[in-house]
Amino acid sequence: MLGGARSGKSAHAEGLLTDAAVTYVATARRYPGDPDWDARIALHVARRPSTWHTVEAPAPADLPALLTATQHDDPPILVDDLSTWLVGVLDDADAWEGHGADMIEHNVDELVRSVAMCRTRLVLVTAEVGLGVVPSTRSGRLFRDHLGALNARIAEVCDEVMLLVAGIPLRLR
């Protein structure tokens, strides 16, 4: 499920899973002193059914390991979202300062491989940031370029790909 900021991609992805038990993988890191970010996370938490199990996976290796360990009879998994996962990868690689290209590629390779190997129903949420203007900052361009490449690689191994625009889902595959 790709979509722009505030497009409704997370809520739409949640609505795709009507199972009582769902494993919700939250990839966002918390940043001390950022009440706006905390409020955004709180909105996502409040929307989840009480029967869903939340796993916080802020370390890049946590997500691929979780997906690879799945079994066919495991509850569905909803990952929200790959763009915040990527921010963690870029942070850990010190990519904002021009370092860690090999580490980034390794983490992306592991994630793509684990998505392809996941044996239970998997719904992924990710931002689409490549439809706008070219960011004016180096860090903005770095993030946009890496996320675009990540989204393309993930889409290659997914059975279905949807884009949410203005709250309207469009099936790409």
C-alpha positions in Angstrom: 0.0 0.0 0.0 1.8 3.1 -1.3 0.5 6.6 -0.7 1.4 10.2 0.0 1.3 12.0 3.3 -2.1 11.8 4.9 -3.6 9.9 2.0 -5.2 7.3 4.3 -2.8 4.5 3.4 -2.4 3.2 7.0 -6.2 3.2 7.7 -6.9 1.5 4.4 -4.3 -1.2 5.0 -5.8 -1.8 8.4 -9.2 -2.2 6.8 -7.9 -4.9 4.6 -7.3 -7.2 7.6 -10.6 -8.3 9.2 -8.9 -11.1 11.1 -9.3 -11.0 14.9 -5.6 -11.6 15.4 -3.1 -9.5 13.4 0.5 -8.8 14.2 1.1 -5.1 13.7 4.7 -4.2 13.2 5.4 -0.5 14.0 8.6 0.6 12.5 8.7 4.2 13.7 11.3 5.2 16.2 10.3 7.5 19.0 12.3 10.8 19.3 12.5 12.4 22.7 11.2 15.9 22.7 9.0 15.5 19.6 5.4 15.8 20.9 4.0 16.0 17.3 5.6 12.6 16.4 4.3 11.1 19.7 0.8 12.3 18.8 1.0 10.8 15.4 2.0 7.4 16.9 -0.7 7.7 19.5 -3.4 8.1 16.7 -2.2 4.9 15.0 -2.2 3.0 18.4 -5.7 4.2 19.2 -7.1 3.0 15.9 -5.9 -0.6 16.3 -8.3 -3.3 17.5 -7.4 -4.6 21.0 -7.0 -8.1 19.6 -4.1 -7.1 17.5 -0.6 -7.7 18.8 1.9 -4.9 18.3 5.6 -5.5 17.7 7.9 -2.5 17.7 10.7 -3.1 15.3 12.9 0.0 15.2 16.2 -1.9 14.5 16.6 -2.6 10.8 17.4 -6.3 11.3 14.3 -6.8 13.4 11.8 -6.6 10.5 13.5 -9.1 8.1 14.0 -11.5 11.0 10.4 -11.4 12.0 9.1 -11.9 8.4 11.5 -14.7 7.7 10.4 -16.6 10.8 6.7 -16.8 9.8 4.7 -19.9 9.3 1.7 -20.5 7.0 -0.8 -20.6 9.9 0.6 -17.4 11.6 -1.8 -14.4 11.9 -1.5 -11.8 9.1 1.2 -9.2 9.5 0.8 -5.5 8.9 4.0 -3.4 8.6 3.5 0.3 9.1 5.6 1.5 7.5 8.6 0.9 5.3 9.5 4.6 5.0 10.1 4.9 8.7 12.0 1.7 8.6 14.2 3.2 6.0 14.8 6.3 8.1 16.2 3.9 10.8 18.4 2.3 8.2 19.7 5.7 7.1 20.2 6.8 10.7 22.1 3.7 11.7 24.3 3.9 8.5 25.1 7.6 9.1 23.9 8.1 5.6 22.8 11.6 6.2 26.6 12.4 6.3 27.3 10.4 3.2 28.3 7.1 4.8 27.1 3.6 4.9 26.1 2.8 1.3 27.0 -0.9 1.8 25.0 -1.1 5.0 22.0 0.4 3.4 22.1 -2.0 0.5 22.5 -4.9 2.8 19.5 -4.0 4.9 17.4 -3.4 1.8 18.5 -6.7 0.3 17.6 -8.5 3.6 14.1 -6.9 3.7 13.3 -7.7 0.1 14.4 -11.3 0.6 12.3 -11.6 3.8 9.2 -10.1 2.1 9.6 -12.7 -0.7 10.0 -15.5 1.9 7.2 -14.5 4.2 4.8 -17.4 4.6 1.7 -15.6 6.1 -0.4 -12.8 4.7 1.6 -9.6 4.6 0.4 -6.1 4.2 3.0 -3.4 3.8 2.5 0.3 4.1 5.0 2.8 2.5 5.1 6.4 1.5 5.3 7.5 -2.1 7.5 10.6 -2.2 8.7 10.5 -5.8 5.7 12.2 -7.4 6.5 15.8 -6.2 9.3 18.2 -6.7 12.9 17.3 -6.3 13.8 18.1 -2.7 16.0 21.1 -2.2 18.2 19.4 0.4 20.7 16.6 0.1 19.0 14.6 2.9 15.6 15.0 1.2 17.0 13.7 -2.1 18.8 10.9 -0.4 15.7 9.7 1.3 13.5 10.1 -1.8 15.9 8.2 -3.9 16.4 5.3 -1.5 12.7 5.1 -0.8 11.9 5.0 -4.5 14.4 2.2 -5.0 13.1 0.3 -2.0 9.5 0.6 -3.1 10.3 -0.6 -6.6 12.2 -3.6 -5.3 9.5 -4.5 -2.8 6.8 -4.2 -5.5 8.7 -6.7 -7.6 8.1 -9.5 -5.0 4.6 -8.6 -4.0 1.4 -10.2 -5.5 -0.6 -7.0 -5.2 0.4 -3.4 -5.2 -2.0 -0.5 -4.5 -1.5 3.3 -4.5 -3.8 5.4 -2.4 -4.5 8.9 -3.8 -6.8 11.3 -1.9 -8.2 8.3 0.0 -9.0 6.3 -3.2 -7.2 3.0 -3.7 -5.8 2.3 -7.1 -4.7 -1.2 -8.0 -1.4 -1.1 -9.7 -1.0 -4.9 -9.7 
